[in-house]
Each structure stands twice: as structure tokens, then as C-alpha cells.
Amino acid sequence: MITDTEIKTKGVCVLTQYLGDVEAERFIALIQREPFNYTEWHQGLDEKLSIKEISQEAMFLRKKKTPPE
């Protein structure tokens, strides 16, 4: 089992590899400021989807669960 620090480090590395520095920062900021149930989201995830499709689905679910302003 790896430590929490190692998980965070590896997570940031993966994010920056696939999203780039700026988009990875945006992703982290989004997760920190909005409620998000990763487990619930991940259970309905189709493994054949591209990263872009996964991102679009996550944004759709976020908007669907966000109360209207």
C-alpha cells in the first residue's frame, strides 16, 4: 500500500500528462470547490470512452446535480 503523499504525487503526474499543467490545475480547482462523488460517477463510467468523453460526461453530471442559481 502506498502513502497518501505518493497517491497525490502520482495523481498529479497523470493529470498533467493527459491534461497539461493548466488544465490539470483547473481540474483540481473544480474538484476542490464543488461537491463531487467520484465513486458514484465512476460506477457508471464506460471504459471504452475517451478522456474527452469522460470529461464531458462528468461535466454533464455536475451540471445536472448543481442547484439552479
PDB file of N, CA, C, O and CB in Angstrom:
ATOM      1  N   MET A   1       0.851  -1.186   0.000  1.00  0.00           N
ATOM      2  CA  MET A   1       0.000   0.000   0.000  1.00  0.00           C
ATOM      3  C   MET A   1       0.892   1.243   0.000  1.00  0.00           C
ATOM      4  O   MET A   1       1.865   1.315   0.751  1.00  0.00           O
ATOM      5  CB  MET A   1      -0.966   0.002   1.233  1.00  0.00           C
ATOM      6  N   ILE A   2       0.556   2.215  -0.843  1.00  0.00           N
ATOM      7  CA  ILE A   2       1.370   3.429  -0.908  1.00  0.00           C
ATOM      8  C   ILE A   2       0.765   4.512  -0.016  1.00  0.00           C
ATOM      9  O   ILE A   2      -0.404   4.445   0.365  1.00  0.00           O
ATOM     10  CB  ILE A   2       1.488   3.933  -2.369  1.00  0.00           C
ATOM     11  N   THR A   3       1.571   5.491   0.302  1.00  0.00           N
ATOM     12  CA  THR A   3       1.133   6.561   1.201  1.00  0.00           C
ATOM     13  C   THR A   3       0.220   7.549   0.477  1.00  0.00           C
ATOM     14  O   THR A   3       0.161   7.569  -0.753  1.00  0.00           O
ATOM     15  CB  THR A   3       2.347   7.296   1.786  1.00  0.00           C
ATOM     16  N   ASP A   4      -0.486   8.364   1.251  1.00  0.00           N
ATOM     17  CA  ASP A   4      -1.339   9.405   0.686  1.00  0.00           C
ATOM     18  C   ASP A   4      -0.524  10.373  -0.177  1.00  0.00           C
ATOM     19  O   ASP A   4      -0.981  10.800  -1.237  1.00  0.00           O
ATOM     20  CB  ASP A   4      -2.059  10.171   1.806  1.00  0.00           C
ATOM     21  N   THR A   5       0.667  10.711   0.277  1.00  0.00           N
ATOM     22  CA  THR A   5       1.525  11.627  -0.480  1.00  0.00           C
ATOM     23  C   THR A   5       1.895  11.026  -1.832  1.00  0.00           C
ATOM     24  O   THR A   5       1.898  11.728  -2.843  1.00  0.00           O
ATOM     25  CB  THR A   5       2.799  11.959   0.320  1.00  0.00           C
ATOM     26  N   GLU A   6       2.207   9.729  -1.855  1.00  0.00           N
ATOM     27  CA  GLU A   6       2.545   9.076  -3.122  1.00  0.00           C
ATOM     28  C   GLU A   6       1.344   9.053  -4.065  1.00  0.00           C
ATOM     29  O   GLU A   6       1.500   9.247  -5.270  1.00  0.00           O
ATOM     30  CB  GLU A   6       3.043   7.645  -2.870  1.00  0.00           C
ATOM     31  N   ILE A   7       0.146   8.817  -3.523  1.00  0.00           N
ATOM     32  CA  ILE A   7      -1.066   8.826  -4.347  1.00  0.00           C
ATOM     33  C   ILE A   7      -1.276  10.204  -4.955  1.00  0.00           C
ATOM     34  O   ILE A   7      -1.570  10.325  -6.144  1.00  0.00           O
ATOM     35  CB  ILE A   7      -2.300   8.414  -3.515  1.00  0.00           C
ATOM     36  N   LYS A   8      -1.124  11.249  -4.135  1.00  0.00           N
ATOM     37  CA  LYS A   8      -1.293  12.615  -4.643  1.00  0.00           C
ATOM     38  C   LYS A   8      -0.274  12.924  -5.731  1.00  0.00           C
ATOM     39  O   LYS A   8      -0.615  13.509  -6.759  1.00  0.00           O
ATOM     40  CB  LYS A   8      -1.167  13.633  -3.502  1.00  0.00           C
ATOM     41  N   THR A   9       0.962  12.537  -5.508  1.00  0.00           N
ATOM     42  CA  THR A   9       2.031  12.796  -6.482  1.00  0.00           C
ATOM     43  C   THR A   9       1.751  12.088  -7.800  1.00  0.00           C
ATOM     44  O   THR A   9       1.850  12.691  -8.869  1.00  0.00           O
ATOM     45  CB  THR A   9       3.390  12.346  -5.925  1.00  0.00           C
ATOM     46  N   LYS A  10       1.404  10.816  -7.721  1.00  0.00           N
ATOM     47  CA  LYS A  10       1.102  10.064  -8.934  1.00  0.00           C
ATOM     48  C   LYS A  10      -0.130  10.624  -9.642  1.00  0.00           C
ATOM     49  O   LYS A  10      -0.161  10.693 -10.870  1.00  0.00           O
ATOM     50  CB  LYS A  10       0.891   8.589  -8.601  1.00  0.00           C
ATOM     51  N   GLY A  11      -1.141  11.022  -8.876  1.00  0.00           N
ATOM     52  CA  GLY A  11      -2.349  11.601  -9.457  1.00  0.00           C
ATOM     53  C   GLY A  11      -2.054  12.873 -10.227  1.00  0.00           C
ATOM     54  O   GLY A  11      -2.545  13.058 -11.340  1.00  0.00           O
ATOM     55  N   VAL A  12      -1.259  13.744  -9.644  1.00  0.00           N
ATOM     56  CA  VAL A  12      -0.899  14.997 -10.324  1.00  0.00           C
ATOM     57  C   VAL A  12      -0.081  14.702 -11.575  1.00  0.00           C
ATOM     58  O   VAL A  12      -0.257  15.360 -12.600  1.00  0.00           O
ATOM     59  CB  VAL A  12      -0.106  15.932  -9.375  1.00  0.00           C
ATOM     60  N   CYS A  13       0.799  13.730 -11.501  1.00  0.00           N
ATOM     61  CA  CYS A  13       1.592  13.363 -12.685  1.00  0.00           C
ATOM     62  C   CYS A  13       0.693  12.878 -13.822  1.00  0.00           C
ATOM     63  O   CYS A  13       0.890  13.263 -14.975  1.00  0.00           O
ATOM     64  CB  CYS A  13       2.619  12.272 -12.327  1.00  0.00           C
ATOM     65  N   VAL A  14      -0.282  12.044 -13.507  1.00  0.00           N
ATOM     66  CA  VAL A  14      -1.199  11.543 -14.537  1.00  0.00           C
ATOM     67  C   VAL A  14      -2.026  12.685 -15.112  1.00  0.00           C
ATOM     68  O   VAL A  14      -2.187  12.789 -16.328  1.00  0.00           O
ATOM     69  CB  VAL A  14      -2.126  10.451 -13.958  1.00  0.00           C
ATOM     70  N   LEU A  15      -2.546  13.533 -14.247  1.00  0.00           N
ATOM     71  CA  LEU A  15      -3.344  14.666 -14.720  1.00  0.00           C
ATOM     72  C   LEU A  15      -2.546  15.561 -15.658  1.00  0.00           C
ATOM     73  O   LEU A  15      -3.024  15.921 -16.734  1.00  0.00           O
ATOM     74  CB  LEU A  15      -3.857  15.483 -13.539  1.00  0.00           C
ATOM     75  N   THR A  16      -1.347  15.916 -15.259  1.00  0.00           N
ATOM     76  CA  THR A  16      -0.542  16.805 -16.100  1.00  0.00           C
ATOM     77  C   THR A  16      -0.123  16.123 -17.394  1.00  0.00           C
ATOM     78  O   THR A  16      -0.003  16.780 -18.429  1.00  0.00           O
ATOM     79  CB  THR A  16       0.694  17.276 -15.342  1.00  0.00           C
ATOM     80  N   GLN A  17       0.101  14.811 -17.349  1.00  0.00           N
ATOM     81  CA  GLN A  17       0.472  14.081 -18.564  1.00  0.00           C
ATOM     82  C   GLN A  17      -0.659  14.120 -19.582  1.00  0.00           C
ATOM     83  O   GLN A  17      -0.409  14.322 -20.770  1.00  0.00           O
ATOM     84  CB  GLN A  17       0.835  12.624 -18.232  1.00  0.00           C
ATOM     85  N   TYR A  18      -1.892  13.932 -19.141  1.00  0.00           N
ATOM     86  CA  TYR A  18      -3.025  13.857 -20.057  1.00  0.00           C
ATOM     87  C   TYR A  18      -3.710  15.188 -20.320  1.00  0.00           C
ATOM     88  O   TYR A  18      -4.275  15.398 -21.394  1.00  0.00           O
ATOM     89  CB  TYR A  18      -4.018  12.903 -19.526  1.00  0.00           C
ATOM     90  N   LEU A  19      -3.663  16.088 -19.343  1.00  0.00           N
ATOM     91  CA  LEU A  19      -4.369  17.360 -19.494  1.00  0.00           C
ATOM     92  C   LEU A  19      -3.443  18.544 -19.718  1.00  0.00           C
ATOM     93  O   LEU A  19      -3.876  19.573 -20.236  1.00  0.00           O
ATOM     94  CB  LEU A  19      -5.209  17.617 -18.286  1.00  0.00           C
ATOM     95  N   GLY A  20      -2.192  18.421 -19.343  1.00  0.00           N
ATOM     96  CA  GLY A  20      -1.274  19.563 -19.365  1.00  0.00           C
ATOM     97  C   GLY A  20      -1.365  20.292 -18.034  1.00  0.00           C
ATOM     98  O   GLY A  20      -2.292  20.073 -17.255  1.00  0.00           O
ATOM     99  N   ASP A  21      -0.401  21.153 -17.785  1.00  0.00           N
ATOM    100  CA  ASP A  21      -0.313  21.833 -16.489  1.00  0.00           C
ATOM    101  C   ASP A  21      -1.537  22.686 -16.173  1.00  0.00           C
ATOM    102  O   ASP A  21      -2.093  22.602 -15.079  1.00  0.00           O
ATOM    103  CB  ASP A  21       0.918  22.699 -16.452  1.00  0.00           C
ATOM    104  N   VAL A  22      -1.947  23.496 -17.125  1.00  0.00           N
ATOM    105  CA  VAL A  22      -3.043  24.442 -16.886  1.00  0.00           C
ATOM    106  C   VAL A  22      -4.362  23.708 -16.660  1.00  0.00           C
ATOM    107  O   VAL A  22      -5.075  24.004 -15.701  1.00  0.00           O
ATOM    108  CB  VAL A  22      -3.178  25.415 -18.067  1.00  0.00           C
ATOM    109  N   GLU A  23      -4.697  22.756 -17.529  1.00  0.00           N
ATOM    110  CA  GLU A  23      -5.959  22.037 -17.397  1.00  0.00           C
ATOM    111  C   GLU A  23      -5.962  21.153 -16.149  1.00  0.00           C
ATOM    112  O   GLU A  23      -7.011  20.968 -15.531  1.00  0.00           O
ATOM    113  CB  GLU A  23      -6.219  21.188 -18.646  1.00  0.00           C
ATOM    114  N   ALA A  24      -4.814  20.609 -15.773  1.00  0.00           N
ATOM    115  CA  ALA A  24      -4.737  19.821 -14.537  1.00  0.00           C
ATOM    116  C   ALA A  24      -5.037  20.710 -13.328  1.00  0.00           C
ATOM    117  O   ALA A  24      -5.755  20.297 -12.417  1.00  0.00           O
ATOM    118  CB  ALA A  24      -3.336  19.163 -14.392  1.00  0.00           C
ATOM    119  N   GLU A  25      -4.500  21.910 -13.318  1.00  0.00           N
ATOM    120  CA  GLU A  25      -4.793  22.873 -12.234  1.00  0.00           C
ATOM    121  C   GLU A  25      -6.278  23.187 -12.196  1.00  0.00           C
ATOM    122  O   GLU A  25      -6.882  23.235 -11.124  1.00  0.00           O
ATOM    123  CB  GLU A  25      -3.979  24.181 -12.417  1.00  0.00           C
ATOM    124  N   ARG A  26      -6.869  23.403 -13.370  1.00  0.00           N
ATOM    125  CA  ARG A  26      -8.309  23.689 -13.435  1.00  0.00           C
ATOM    126  C   ARG A  26      -9.115  22.520 -12.875  1.00  0.00           C
ATOM    127  O   ARG A  26     -10.070  22.723 -12.126  1.00  0.00           O
ATOM    128  CB  ARG A  26      -8.740  23.984 -14.890  1.00  0.00           C
ATOM    129  N   PHE A  27      -8.728  21.290 -13.240  1.00  0.00           N
ATOM    130  CA  PHE A  27      -9.420  20.110 -12.755  1.00  0.00           C
ATOM    131  C   PHE A  27      -9.364  20.037 -11.231  1.00  0.00           C
ATOM    132  O   PHE A  27     -10.380  19.792 -10.580  1.00  0.00           O
ATOM    133  CB  PHE A  27      -8.816  18.848 -13.372  1.00  0.00           C
ATOM    134  N   ILE A  28      -8.196  20.246 -10.672  1.00  0.00           N
ATOM    135  CA  ILE A  28      -8.035  20.202  -9.214  1.00  0.00           C
ATOM    136  C   ILE A  28      -8.882  21.285  -8.557  1.00  0.00           C
ATOM    137  O   ILE A  28      -9.527  21.032  -7.540  1.00  0.00           O
ATOM    138  CB  ILE A  28      -6.548  20.372  -8.820  1.00  0.00           C
ATOM    139  N   ALA A  29      -8.889  22.473  -9.118  1.00  0.00           N
ATOM    140  CA  ALA A  29      -9.699  23.570  -8.568  1.00  0.00           C
ATOM    141  C   ALA A  29     -11.186  23.221  -8.621  1.00  0.00           C
ATOM    142  O   ALA A  29     -11.918  23.496  -7.670  1.00  0.00           O
ATOM    143  CB  ALA A  29      -9.433  24.883  -9.343  1.00  0.00           C
ATOM    144  N   LEU A  30     -11.636  22.620  -9.716  1.00  0.00           N
ATOM    145  CA  LEU A  30     -13.041  22.225  -9.833  1.00  0.00           C
ATOM    146  C   LEU A  30     -13.419  21.201  -8.771  1.00  0.00           C
ATOM    147  O   LEU A  30     -14.474  21.311  -8.146  1.00  0.00           O
ATOM    148  CB  LEU A  30     -13.320  21.658 -11.224  1.00  0.00           C
ATOM    149  N   ILE A  31     -12.575  20.222  -8.568  1.00  0.00           N
ATOM    150  CA  ILE A  31     -12.853  19.184  -7.584  1.00  0.00           C
ATOM    151  C   ILE A  31     -12.904  19.782  -6.177  1.00  0.00           C
ATOM    152  O   ILE A  31     -13.737  19.379  -5.364  1.00  0.00           O
ATOM    153  CB  ILE A  31     -11.790  18.072  -7.658  1.00  0.00           C
ATOM    154  N   GLN A  32     -12.037  20.719  -5.889  1.00  0.00           N
ATOM    155  CA  GLN A  32     -11.983  21.297  -4.554  1.00  0.00           C
ATOM    156  C   GLN A  32     -13.161  22.206  -4.254  1.00  0.00           C
ATOM    157  O   GLN A  32     -13.593  22.286  -3.104  1.00  0.00           O
ATOM    158  CB  GLN A  32     -10.708  22.061  -4.384  1.00  0.00           C
ATOM    159  N   ARG A  33     -13.693  22.891  -5.254  1.00  0.00           N
ATOM    160  CA  ARG A  33     -14.729  23.877  -4.953  1.00  0.00           C
ATOM    161  C   ARG A  33     -16.149  23.356  -5.106  1.00  0.00           C
ATOM    162  O   ARG A  33     -17.091  24.003  -4.648  1.00  0.00           O
ATOM    163  CB  ARG A  33     -14.553  25.060  -5.829  1.00  0.00           C
ATOM    164  N   GLU A  34     -16.325  22.203  -5.739  1.00  0.00           N
ATOM    165  CA  GLU A  34     -17.675  21.694  -5.963  1.00  0.00           C
ATOM    166  C   GLU A  34     -17.814  20.285  -5.407  1.00  0.00           C
ATOM    167  O   GLU A  34     -16.880  19.486  -5.467  1.00  0.00           O
ATOM    168  CB  GLU A  34     -18.019  21.712  -7.457  1.00  0.00           C
ATOM    169  N   PRO A  35     -19.002  19.989  -4.861  1.00  0.00           N
ATOM    170  CA  PRO A  35     -19.212  18.628  -4.362  1.00  0.00           C
ATOM    171  C   PRO A  35     -19.177  17.639  -5.531  1.00  0.00           C
ATOM    172  O   PRO A  35     -19.766  17.887  -6.583  1.00  0.00           O
ATOM    173  CB  PRO A  35     -20.565  18.524  -3.595  1.00  0.00           C
ATOM    174  N   PHE A  36     -18.492  16.535  -5.338  1.00  0.00           N
ATOM    175  CA  PHE A  36     -18.337  15.561  -6.404  1.00  0.00           C
ATOM    176  C   PHE A  36     -18.160  14.190  -5.772  1.00  0.00           C
ATOM    177  O   PHE A  36     -17.239  13.991  -4.979  1.00  0.00           O
ATOM    178  CB  PHE A  36     -17.134  15.915  -7.327  1.00  0.00           C
ATOM    179  N   ASN A  37     -19.025  13.242  -6.109  1.00  0.00           N
ATOM    180  CA  ASN A  37     -18.925  11.890  -5.590  1.00  0.00           C
ATOM    181  C   ASN A  37     -18.249  11.028  -6.652  1.00  0.00           C
ATOM    182  O   ASN A  37     -18.905  10.518  -7.560  1.00  0.00           O
ATOM    183  CB  ASN A  37     -20.330  11.321  -5.203  1.00  0.00           C
ATOM    184  N   TYR A  38     -16.933  10.872  -6.528  1.00  0.00           N
ATOM    185  CA  TYR A  38     -16.164  10.128  -7.520  1.00  0.00           C
ATOM    186  C   TYR A  38     -16.651   8.690  -7.646  1.00  0.00           C
ATOM    187  O   TYR A  38     -16.755   8.168  -8.756  1.00  0.00           O
ATOM    188  CB  TYR A  38     -14.688  10.145  -7.161  1.00  0.00           C
ATOM    189  N   THR A  39     -16.949   8.046  -6.521  1.00  0.00           N
ATOM    190  CA  THR A  39     -17.369   6.648  -6.547  1.00  0.00           C
ATOM    191  C   THR A  39     -18.654   6.476  -7.338  1.00  0.00           C
ATOM    192  O   THR A  39     -18.757   5.576  -8.172  1.00  0.00           O
ATOM    193  CB  THR A  39     -17.555   6.121  -5.129  1.00  0.00           C
ATOM    194  N   GLU A  40     -19.628   7.330  -7.083  1.00  0.00           N
ATOM    195  CA  GLU A  40     -20.902   7.281  -7.807  1.00  0.00           C
ATOM    196  C   GLU A  40     -20.684   7.520  -9.301  1.00  0.00           C
ATOM    197  O   GLU A  40     -21.255   6.818 -10.135  1.00  0.00           O
ATOM    198  CB  GLU A  40     -21.888   8.325  -7.240  1.00  0.00           C
ATOM    199  N   TRP A  41     -19.869   8.500  -9.633  1.00  0.00           N
ATOM    200  CA  TRP A  41     -19.590   8.826 -11.030  1.00  0.00           C
ATOM    201  C   TRP A  41     -18.873   7.664 -11.720  1.00  0.00           C
ATOM    202  O   TRP A  41     -19.217   7.294 -12.842  1.00  0.00           O
ATOM    203  CB  TRP A  41     -18.742  10.112 -11.125  1.00  0.00           C
ATOM    204  N   HIS A  42     -17.883   7.098 -11.048  1.00  0.00           N
ATOM    205  CA  HIS A  42     -17.052   6.055 -11.635  1.00  0.00           C
ATOM    206  C   HIS A  42     -17.839   4.772 -11.891  1.00  0.00           C
ATOM    207  O   HIS A  42     -17.537   4.053 -12.844  1.00  0.00           O
ATOM    208  CB  HIS A  42     -15.870   5.762 -10.730  1.00  0.00           C
ATOM    209  N   GLN A  43     -18.838   4.467 -11.068  1.00  0.00           N
ATOM    210  CA  GLN A  43     -19.612   3.239 -11.237  1.00  0.00           C
ATOM    211  C   GLN A  43     -20.343   3.209 -12.577  1.00  0.00           C
ATOM    212  O   GLN A  43     -20.529   2.136 -13.151  1.00  0.00           O
ATOM    213  CB  GLN A  43     -20.614   3.090 -10.099  1.00  0.00           C
ATOM    214  N   GLY A  44     -20.755   4.353 -13.077  1.00  0.00           N
ATOM    215  CA  GLY A  44     -21.460   4.400 -14.345  1.00  0.00           C
ATOM    216  C   GLY A  44     -20.564   4.671 -15.535  1.00  0.00           C
ATOM    217  O   GLY A  44     -21.060   4.900 -16.638  1.00  0.00           O
ATOM    218  N   LEU A  45     -19.273   4.652 -15.341  1.00  0.00           N
ATOM    219  CA  LEU A  45     -18.317   5.017 -16.387  1.00  0.00           C
ATOM    220  C   LEU A  45     -18.065   3.856 -17.346  1.00  0.00           C
ATOM    221  O   LEU A  45     -17.792   2.737 -16.912  1.00  0.00           O
ATOM    222  CB  LEU A  45     -16.999   5.472 -15.763  1.00  0.00           C
ATOM    223  N   ASP A  46     -18.153   4.118 -18.618  1.00  0.00           N
ATOM    224  CA  ASP A  46     -17.869   3.117 -19.643  1.00  0.00           C
ATOM    225  C   ASP A  46     -16.381   3.194 -19.974  1.00  0.00           C
ATOM    226  O   ASP A  46     -15.891   4.247 -20.383  1.00  0.00           O
ATOM    227  CB  ASP A  46     -18.750   3.341 -20.926  1.00  0.00           C
ATOM    228  N   GLU A  47     -15.666   2.097 -19.802  1.00  0.00           N
ATOM    229  CA  GLU A  47     -14.212   2.086 -20.010  1.00  0.00           C
ATOM    230  C   GLU A  47     -13.806   2.320 -21.466  1.00  0.00           C
ATOM    231  O   GLU A  47     -12.631   2.561 -21.744  1.00  0.00           O
ATOM    232  CB  GLU A  47     -13.643   0.770 -19.542  1.00  0.00           C
ATOM    233  N   LYS A  48     -14.754   2.254 -22.393  1.00  0.00           N
ATOM    234  CA  LYS A  48     -14.427   2.459 -23.802  1.00  0.00           C
ATOM    235  C   LYS A  48     -14.453   3.933 -24.196  1.00  0.00           C
ATOM    236  O   LYS A  48     -14.143   4.275 -25.337  1.00  0.00           O
ATOM    237  CB  LYS A  48     -15.391   1.681 -24.674  1.00  0.00           C
ATOM    238  N   LEU A  49     -14.816   4.797 -23.270  1.00  0.00           N
ATOM    239  CA  LEU A  49     -14.898   6.225 -23.572  1.00  0.00           C
ATOM    240  C   LEU A  49     -13.512   6.853 -23.616  1.00  0.00           C
ATOM    241  O   LEU A  49     -12.597   6.409 -22.923  1.00  0.00           O
ATOM    242  CB  LEU A  49     -15.769   6.942 -22.538  1.00  0.00           C
ATOM    243  N   SER A  50     -13.365   7.887 -24.431  1.00  0.00           N
ATOM    244  CA  SER A  50     -12.106   8.637 -24.474  1.00  0.00           C
ATOM    245  C   SER A  50     -12.048   9.576 -23.272  1.00  0.00           C
ATOM    246  O   SER A  50     -13.050   9.779 -22.587  1.00  0.00           O
ATOM    247  CB  SER A  50     -11.970   9.439 -25.811  1.00  0.00           C
ATOM    248  N   ILE A  51     -10.883  10.140 -23.023  1.00  0.00           N
ATOM    249  CA  ILE A  51     -10.722  11.106 -21.931  1.00  0.00           C
ATOM    250  C   ILE A  51     -11.676  12.276 -22.126  1.00  0.00           C
ATOM    251  O   ILE A  51     -12.298  12.740 -21.170  1.00  0.00           O
ATOM    252  CB  ILE A  51      -9.260  11.610 -21.851  1.00  0.00           C
ATOM    253  N   LYS A  52     -11.793  12.752 -23.358  1.00  0.00           N
ATOM    254  CA  LYS A  52     -12.691  13.882 -23.651  1.00  0.00           C
ATOM    255  C   LYS A  52     -14.142  13.507 -23.347  1.00  0.00           C
ATOM    256  O   LYS A  52     -14.876  14.300 -22.757  1.00  0.00           O
ATOM    257  CB  LYS A  52     -12.553  14.321 -25.134  1.00  0.00           C
ATOM    258  N   GLU A  53     -14.557  12.304 -23.745  1.00  0.00           N
ATOM    259  CA  GLU A  53     -15.925  11.862 -23.482  1.00  0.00           C
ATOM    260  C   GLU A  53     -16.187  11.717 -21.981  1.00  0.00           C
ATOM    261  O   GLU A  53     -17.262  12.068 -21.495  1.00  0.00           O
ATOM    262  CB  GLU A  53     -16.196  10.533 -24.191  1.00  0.00           C
ATOM    263  N   ILE A  54     -15.207  11.204 -21.261  1.00  0.00           N
ATOM    264  CA  ILE A  54     -15.327  11.073 -19.805  1.00  0.00           C
ATOM    265  C   ILE A  54     -15.482  12.452 -19.176  1.00  0.00           C
ATOM    266  O   ILE A  54     -16.324  12.651 -18.300  1.00  0.00           O
ATOM    267  CB  ILE A  54     -14.094  10.340 -19.209  1.00  0.00           C
ATOM    268  N   SER A  55     -14.670  13.398 -19.624  1.00  0.00           N
ATOM    269  CA  SER A  55     -14.744  14.766 -19.104  1.00  0.00           C
ATOM    270  C   SER A  55     -16.107  15.373 -19.383  1.00  0.00           C
ATOM    271  O   SER A  55     -16.701  16.005 -18.510  1.00  0.00           O
ATOM    272  CB  SER A  55     -13.643  15.639 -19.718  1.00  0.00           C
ATOM    273  N   GLN A  56     -16.605  15.183 -20.599  1.00  0.00           N
ATOM    274  CA  GLN A  56     -17.915  15.735 -20.952  1.00  0.00           C
ATOM    275  C   GLN A  56     -19.023  15.125 -20.092  1.00  0.00           C
ATOM    276  O   GLN A  56     -19.933  15.831 -19.657  1.00  0.00           O
ATOM    277  CB  GLN A  56     -18.212  15.495 -22.439  1.00  0.00           C
ATOM    278  N   GLU A  57     -18.948  13.827 -19.851  1.00  0.00           N
ATOM    279  CA  GLU A  57     -19.948  13.159 -19.018  1.00  0.00           C
ATOM    280  C   GLU A  57     -19.884  13.677 -17.574  1.00  0.00           C
ATOM    281  O   GLU A  57     -20.917  13.899 -16.943  1.00  0.00           O
ATOM    282  CB  GLU A  57     -19.736  11.626 -19.048  1.00  0.00           C
ATOM    283  N   ALA A  58     -18.675  13.866 -17.066  1.00  0.00           N
ATOM    284  CA  ALA A  58     -18.521  14.390 -15.707  1.00  0.00           C
ATOM    285  C   ALA A  58     -19.108  15.791 -15.596  1.00  0.00           C
ATOM    286  O   ALA A  58     -19.775  16.108 -14.611  1.00  0.00           O
ATOM    287  CB  ALA A  58     -17.041  14.404 -15.299  1.00  0.00           C
ATOM    288  N   MET A  59     -18.866  16.627 -16.592  1.00  0.00           N
ATOM    289  CA  MET A  59     -19.409  17.983 -16.579  1.00  0.00           C
ATOM    290  C   MET A  59     -20.940  17.960 -16.659  1.00  0.00           C
ATOM    291  O   MET A  59     -21.610  18.754 -15.998  1.00  0.00           O
ATOM    292  CB  MET A  59     -18.826  18.804 -17.744  1.00  0.00           C
ATOM    293  N   PHE A  60     -21.489  17.054 -17.467  1.00  0.00           N
ATOM    294  CA  PHE A  60     -22.941  16.924 -17.572  1.00  0.00           C
ATOM    295  C   PHE A  60     -23.536  16.531 -16.214  1.00  0.00           C
ATOM    296  O   PHE A  60     -24.523  17.118 -15.772  1.00  0.00           O
ATOM    297  CB  PHE A  60     -23.316  15.877 -18.653  1.00  0.00           C
ATOM    298  N   LEU A  61     -22.933  15.540 -15.562  1.00  0.00           N
ATOM    299  CA  LEU A  61     -23.440  15.106 -14.255  1.00  0.00           C
ATOM    300  C   LEU A  61     -23.328  16.213 -13.215  1.00  0.00           C
ATOM    301  O   LEU A  61     -24.213  16.378 -12.376  1.00  0.00           O
ATOM    302  CB  LEU A  61     -22.683  13.868 -13.777  1.00  0.00           C
ATOM    303  N   ARG A  62     -22.242  16.964 -13.276  1.00  0.00           N
ATOM    304  CA  ARG A  62     -22.066  18.062 -12.323  1.00  0.00           C
ATOM    305  C   ARG A  62     -23.168  19.094 -12.502  1.00  0.00           C
ATOM    306  O   ARG A  62     -23.766  19.545 -11.525  1.00  0.00           O
ATOM    307  CB  ARG A  62     -20.682  18.722 -12.496  1.00  0.00           C
ATOM    308  N   LYS A  63     -23.437  19.468 -13.747  1.00  0.00           N
ATOM    309  CA  LYS A  63     -24.475  20.462 -14.019  1.00  0.00           C
ATOM    310  C   LYS A  63     -25.852  19.944 -13.608  1.00  0.00           C
ATOM    311  O   LYS A  63     -26.680  20.701 -13.102  1.00  0.00           O
ATOM    312  CB  LYS A  63     -24.477  20.839 -15.507  1.00  0.00           C
ATOM    313  N   LYS A  64     -26.087  18.673 -13.823  1.00  0.00           N
ATOM    314  CA  LYS A  64     -27.372  18.063 -13.506  1.00  0.00           C
ATOM    315  C   LYS A  64     -27.642  18.094 -11.995  1.00  0.00           C
ATOM    316  O   LYS A  64     -28.790  18.239 -11.575  1.00  0.00           O
ATOM    317  CB  LYS A  64     -27.412  16.618 -14.023  1.00  0.00           C
ATOM    318  N   LYS A  65     -26.604  17.960 -11.193  1.00  0.00           N
ATOM    319  CA  LYS A  65     -26.764  17.912  -9.740  1.00  0.00           C
ATOM    320  C   LYS A  65     -26.568  19.248  -9.065  1.00  0.00           C
ATOM    321  O   LYS A  65     -26.774  19.364  -7.857  1.00  0.00           O
ATOM    322  CB  LYS A  65     -25.810  16.934  -9.161  1.00  0.00           C
ATOM    323  N   THR A  66     -26.173  20.264  -9.821  1.00  0.00           N
ATOM    324  CA  THR A  66     -25.974  21.595  -9.251  1.00  0.00           C
ATOM    325  C   THR A  66     -27.309  22.318  -9.231  1.00  0.00           C
ATOM    326  O   THR A  66     -27.969  22.423 -10.264  1.00  0.00           O
ATOM    327  CB  THR A  66     -24.913  22.405 -10.058  1.00  0.00           C
ATOM    328  N   PRO A  67     -27.723  22.827  -8.052  1.00  0.00           N
ATOM    329  CA  PRO A  67     -28.993  23.552  -7.997  1.00  0.00           C
ATOM    330  C   PRO A  67     -28.957  24.802  -8.876  1.00  0.00           C
ATOM    331  O   PRO A  67     -27.910  25.439  -8.989  1.00  0.00           O
ATOM    332  CB  PRO A  67     -29.322  23.938  -6.550  1.00  0.00           C
ATOM    333  N   PRO A  68     -30.076  25.163  -9.499  1.00  0.00           N
ATOM    334  CA  PRO A  68     -30.098  26.361 -10.335  1.00  0.00           C
ATOM    335  C   PRO A  68     -29.783  27.610  -9.518  1.00  0.00           C
ATOM    336  O   PRO A  68     -30.098  27.688  -8.331  1.00  0.00           O
ATOM    337  CB  PRO A  68     -31.460  26.509 -11.016  1.00  0.00           C
ATOM    338  N   GLU A  69     -29.170  28.565 -10.161  1.00  0.00           N
ATOM    339  CA  GLU A  69     -28.801  29.815  -9.458  1.00  0.00           C
ATOM    340  C   GLU A  69     -29.933  30.801  -9.486  1.00  0.00           C
ATOM    341  O   GLU A  69     -29.808  31.901  -8.948  1.00  0.00           O
ATOM    342  CB  GLU A  69     -27.555  30.451 -10.080  1.00  0.00           C
TER     343      GLU A  69
END
